[in-house]
């Protein structure tokens, strides 16, 4: 079996930086991005468990993740090698991938009959919105010591109202 995929994505990106003063930088970014599925997820493999009537496989029809990203940040360089920064972000995601299970009929070599198996495969699941912020702090101290801390909050919701899978809110 041979499957060909071709992507013709126009991925514009606009980045703007403004020095508010010697110590503060404001930044903004608007970008269209994409990420191809894992090659293993796109392969046309299939495994079957004839005793449990389960199985799994790939999906060569997967489309890449696509997202429109909007970011605004402020950075305060309050001392040498030190920064306090904050970012607000928004992501509009299309074609995120989930593993789903469903019935498929395959030949069962144990019984020599066509049998319905419950098969797990990756599928494009829909769209989602991600809104959040991040904060970062870095400061150096005497004798080569320092502190680096960051935090991110991401509220992600799929188009059906469910939380976005694999998203860590904090």
C-alpha positions as CSV (number, residue, x, y, z in Angstrom):
1,X,0.0,0.0,0.0
2,X,1.3,3.4,-0.9
3,X,-0.1,6.7,0.3
4,X,1.3,10.1,-0.7
5,X,0.8,13.3,1.3
6,X,1.6,16.8,0.0
7,X,1.4,20.0,2.1
8,X,1.3,23.4,0.6
9,X,1.0,25.6,3.6
10,X,1.5,29.4,3.6
11,X,2.9,30.1,7.0
12,X,3.2,33.9,7.5
13,X,4.8,35.2,10.7
14,X,5.0,38.8,12.0
15,X,7.3,39.6,15.0
16,X,7.5,43.1,16.4
17,X,9.7,44.4,19.2
18,X,9.7,47.8,20.8
19,X,12.2,49.2,23.3
20,X,10.0,51.1,25.7
21,X,13.2,52.3,27.4
22,X,16.7,51.0,28.1
23,X,15.3,48.3,30.5
24,X,11.9,47.3,29.0
25,X,11.1,45.5,25.8
26,X,7.6,44.9,24.5
27,X,7.1,42.2,21.9
28,X,4.2,41.0,19.8
29,X,3.9,38.0,17.4
30,X,1.3,36.7,15.0
31,X,2.1,33.4,13.3
32,X,0.5,30.6,11.3
33,X,2.3,27.3,12.2
34,X,1.9,23.6,11.4
35,X,3.3,20.4,12.7
36,X,3.2,17.1,10.8
37,X,2.0,13.9,12.6
38,X,4.6,11.4,13.9
39,X,5.7,9.1,11.1
40,X,4.7,6.1,13.1
41,X,1.1,7.5,13.5
42,X,0.9,7.9,9.7
43,X,2.1,4.4,8.9
44,X,-0.3,1.9,7.5
45,X,0.5,-0.8,10.1
46,X,-2.1,-3.0,11.9
47,X,-1.7,-5.4,14.8
48,X,-4.5,-7.7,16.0
49,X,-5.1,-9.6,19.2
50,X,-7.3,-12.5,18.2
51,X,-7.9,-13.7,21.8
52,X,-9.0,-10.2,23.0
53,X,-10.5,-9.0,19.7
54,X,-8.5,-5.8,20.0
55,X,-5.9,-4.2,18.0
56,X,-4.2,-1.0,16.9
57,X,-2.7,0.7,13.9
58,X,-1.6,3.8,12.2
59,X,-3.6,6.2,10.0
60,X,-2.0,7.4,6.7
61,X,-4.8,9.9,6.2
62,X,-3.8,12.1,9.2
63,X,-3.5,15.8,8.5
64,X,-0.9,18.0,10.2
65,X,-1.7,20.1,13.3
66,X,-2.3,23.7,12.3
67,X,-2.4,26.7,14.6
68,X,-2.7,30.5,14.5
69,X,-0.7,31.9,17.3
70,X,-0.9,35.4,18.9
71,X,1.6,36.4,21.6
72,X,2.2,39.7,23.6
73,X,5.1,40.0,26.1
74,X,6.9,42.5,28.2
75,X,10.4,42.0,29.5
76,X,12.1,44.0,32.2
77,X,15.9,43.7,32.4
78,X,16.3,45.1,35.9
79,X,20.0,44.1,36.4
80,X,22.9,42.4,34.5
81,X,21.8,38.8,33.5
82,X,18.4,39.3,35.2
83,X,14.9,39.5,33.8
84,X,11.3,39.6,34.8
85,X,9.0,38.8,31.9
86,X,5.3,38.1,31.2
87,X,3.5,36.8,28.1
88,X,-0.1,36.6,27.1
89,X,-0.9,34.0,24.4
90,X,-3.8,32.7,22.3
91,X,-3.8,29.6,20.0
92,X,-6.4,28.6,17.5
93,X,-5.6,24.9,16.8
94,X,-7.0,22.8,14.0
95,X,-6.6,19.0,13.4
96,X,-5.2,18.0,16.8
97,X,-4.7,14.2,17.0
98,X,-6.3,11.8,19.4
99,X,-6.3,8.0,19.6
100,X,-9.8,6.7,19.2
101,X,-11.2,3.2,19.2
102,X,-13.9,1.7,17.0
103,X,-15.1,-1.5,15.5
104,X,-13.3,-2.8,12.3
105,X,-13.8,-6.1,10.6
106,X,-10.6,-8.1,9.9
107,X,-9.7,-11.7,9.2
108,X,-9.1,-13.6,12.4
109,X,-6.5,-16.3,11.8
110,X,-7.4,-18.1,15.0
111,X,-11.0,-18.8,13.8
112,X,-10.5,-18.5,10.0
113,X,-13.4,-16.0,9.9
114,X,-14.0,-12.3,9.4
115,X,-14.3,-10.9,12.9
116,X,-15.1,-7.5,14.4
117,X,-12.1,-6.1,16.4
118,X,-12.0,-3.0,18.6
119,X,-9.1,-1.1,16.9
120,X,-7.3,2.0,18.3
121,X,-5.9,4.5,15.7
122,X,-4.9,8.1,15.7
123,X,-7.4,10.4,14.1
124,X,-7.7,14.2,13.6
125,X,-10.2,15.2,16.3
126,X,-11.1,18.8,15.5
127,X,-10.3,22.3,16.7
128,X,-9.4,23.8,20.0
129,X,-8.7,27.2,21.6
130,X,-5.8,27.8,24.1
131,X,-5.6,31.0,26.1
132,X,-3.1,31.6,28.8
133,X,-0.1,33.5,30.2
134,X,3.4,32.8,31.3
135,X,5.8,34.5,33.7
136,X,9.5,34.1,34.0
137,X,12.1,35.4,36.5
138,X,15.9,35.1,36.4
139,X,18.4,36.8,38.7
140,X,22.1,36.1,39.3
141,X,23.7,36.3,42.7
142,X,27.2,36.4,44.0
143,X,29.6,33.5,43.5
144,X,28.0,32.2,40.3
145,X,24.6,31.3,42.0
146,X,21.3,32.5,40.7
147,X,17.6,31.8,40.5
148,X,15.5,30.9,37.5
149,X,11.7,30.4,37.9
150,X,8.8,30.3,35.5
151,X,5.1,29.5,35.4
152,X,2.6,28.9,32.6
153,X,-1.2,28.8,32.8
154,X,-3.0,27.4,29.7
155,X,-6.7,27.1,29.5
156,X,-7.4,24.8,26.5
157,X,-10.8,23.7,25.3
158,X,-11.8,21.6,22.4
159,X,-14.6,22.7,20.1
160,X,-17.0,20.3,21.7
161,X,-16.4,21.9,25.2
162,X,-14.1,19.1,26.5
163,X,-10.7,20.0,27.9
164,X,-7.9,19.6,25.3
165,X,-6.2,16.2,25.8
166,X,-2.5,16.2,26.8
167,X,-2.7,19.9,28.0
168,X,-1.3,20.7,31.4
169,X,-3.3,23.7,32.7
170,X,-0.5,24.6,35.1
